[in-house]
Amino acid sequence: MADSQLPEVHQVLFVQPAFIGDVILFTGLLETWHVAWPRAAVDVWVRKGNERLFADHPFVREVRVWDKSHARYAALLGQIRSVRSARYDAVITPHRHASSGLLAGLSGAPIRVGFKQNPWSFLFTRRVRHVLENGGHEVERNHGLIAPWCPDRRLPRLYPGTDHPIPETWRGAIVLAPASQWFTKQWPPEKWVALLHQLAHHAPETPVVLMGGPADASLVDSLLQRSRKHPRVFRTPAKASLDYAAAVIQRAACVVSNDSAPLHLASALGVRAVAIYCSTVPAFGFGPLTPGSTIIEAEEELPCRPCGAHGHKKCPEGHFQCARSIGAERVRDAVLNA
């Protein structure tokens, strides 16, 4: 239960205009808030493209969308005016960048909450320090923002709906998500091909679904062409929506992913994951949350690892040993020996 001495919150806006993975992880706040304040109206503010994640969310009243691709700052000022006119009781942001801080700080809400690292945090009424290196999960760090109102902690959750045209033959599939925005977070393509060959030999009757967005089409197409040894390999449409991707994962038996958004989709849908960490490490707090999930990373100590929290466009040392040392057999065993 929420603290009875705290002011009543009738309307709250959660602000998270980050990339997909961070948006998925923050949905735990929506679950927790609903338990503590079930009658409160809850809205979310996300960047354009991520709104589909909330299309069927039962606790979200309205999704506000910030289109950063066109006149982003003019659009932001318009959003601030709109938020002020809505007269929210609380505006809460786990996003640590200036855009969200400015919107929350100038929202006019009596309660304005965010992390201290936000450049506009001096406008907040509650500031919490975000510590990446403490070994805690990002879900725990996010919940520190709402602890006075919601002492409970719920895991992220998505509600992708049931009306998506997904083949019945994909049910129970192994979903492979080979892409990442960052080169050093991505297990090399030849390793994914080797894994496909291993699955073809050891689990030929289990369907495998390759997943990727529009920017990943060439990689996914290449893997599909090189995986003909497996009799049941499919791919999701390159322009499939986020809620479609979520619905595919919801029906899957396992997801194999880099340290990237599909890993968090699996967590929010209660699906077992095999998470491959190359240049980043699980200690940053973005690991899988579903019981039975497995973390795969280099077995040898590498003095250069981790080389950053978000990855690089190329290996700073030139050898990329953190990824190349991970064999397909290890990943195969984690997938099949649950």
Rosetta blueprint (number, residue, H / E / L):
1 M L
2 A L
3 D L
4 S L
5 Q L
6 L L
7 P L
8 E L
9 V L
10 H L
11 Q E
12 V E
13 L E
14 F E
15 V E
16 Q L
17 P L
18 A L
19 F L
20 I H
21 G H
22 D H
23 V H
24 I H
25 L H
26 F H
27 T H
28 G H
29 L H
30 L H
31 E H
32 T H
33 W H
34 H H
35 V H
36 A H
37 W L
38 P L
39 R L
40 A L
41 A E
42 V E
43 D E
44 V E
45 W E
46 V E
47 R E
48 K L
49 G L
50 N L
51 E H
52 R H
53 L H
54 F H
55 A L
56 D L
57 H L
58 P L
59 F L
60 V L
61 R L
62 E E
63 V E
64 R E
65 V E
66 W E
67 D L
68 K L
69 S L
70 H L
71 A L
72 R H
73 Y H
74 A H
75 A H
76 L H
77 L H
78 G H
79 Q H
80 I H
81 R H
82 S H
83 V H
84 R H
85 S H
86 A H
87 R L
88 Y L
89 D L
90 A E
91 V E
92 I E
93 T E
94 P L
95 H L
96 R L
97 H L
98 A H
99 S H
100 S H
101 G H
102 L H
103 L H
104 A H
105 G H
106 L L
107 S L
108 G L
109 A L
110 P L
111 I E
112 R E
113 V E
114 G E
115 F E
116 K L
117 Q L
118 N L
119 P L
120 W L
121 S H
122 F H
123 L H
124 F L
125 T L
126 R E
127 R E
128 V E
129 R L
130 H L
131 V L
132 L H
133 E H
134 N H
135 G L
136 G L
137 H L
138 E H
139 V H
140 E H
141 R H
142 N H
143 H H
144 G L
145 L L
146 I L
147 A L
148 P L
149 W L
150 C L
151 P L
152 D L
153 R L
154 R L
155 L L
156 P L
157 R L
158 L L
159 Y L
160 P L
161 G L
162 T L
163 D L
164 H L
165 P L
166 I L
167 P L
168 E H
169 T H
170 W H
171 R L
172 G L
173 A L
174 I E
175 V E
176 L E
177 A E
178 P L
179 A L
180 S L
181 Q L
182 W L
183 F H
184 T H
185 K H
186 Q L
187 W L
188 P L
189 P H
190 E H
191 K H
192 W H
193 V H
194 A H
195 L H
196 L H
197 H H
198 Q H
199 L H
200 A H
201 H H
202 H H
203 A L
204 P L
205 E L
206 T L
207 P L
208 V E
209 V E
210 L E
211 M L
212 G L
213 G L
214 P H
215 A H
216 D H
217 A H
218 S H
219 L H
220 V H
221 D H
222 S H
223 L H
224 L H
225 Q H
226 R L
227 S L
228 R L
229 K L
230 H L
231 P L
232 R L
233 V E
234 F E
235 R E
236 T L
237 P L
238 A L
239 K L
240 A L
241 S L
242 L H
243 D H
244 Y H
245 A H
246 A H
247 A H
248 V H
249 I H
250 Q H
251 R L
252 A L
253 A L
254 C E
255 V E
256 V E
257 S E
258 N E
259 D L
260 S L
261 A H
262 P H
263 L H
264 H H
265 L H
266 A H
267 S H
268 A H
269 L H
270 G L
271 V L
272 R L
273 A E
274 V E
275 A E
276 I E
277 Y E
278 C L
279 S L
280 T L
281 V L
282 P H
283 A H
284 F H
285 G L
286 F L
287 G L
288 P L
289 L L
290 T L
291 P L
292 G L
293 S L
294 T E
295 I E
296 I E
297 E E
298 A L
299 E L
300 E L
301 E L
302 L L
303 P L
304 C L
305 R L
306 P L
307 C L
308 G L
309 A L
310 H L
311 G L
312 H L
313 K L
314 K L
315 C L
316 P L
317 E L
318 G L
319 H L
320 F L
321 Q H
322 C H
323 A H
324 R H
325 S L
326 I L
327 G L
328 A H
329 E H
330 R H
331 V H
332 R H
333 D H
334 A H
335 V H
336 L H
337 N L
338 A L
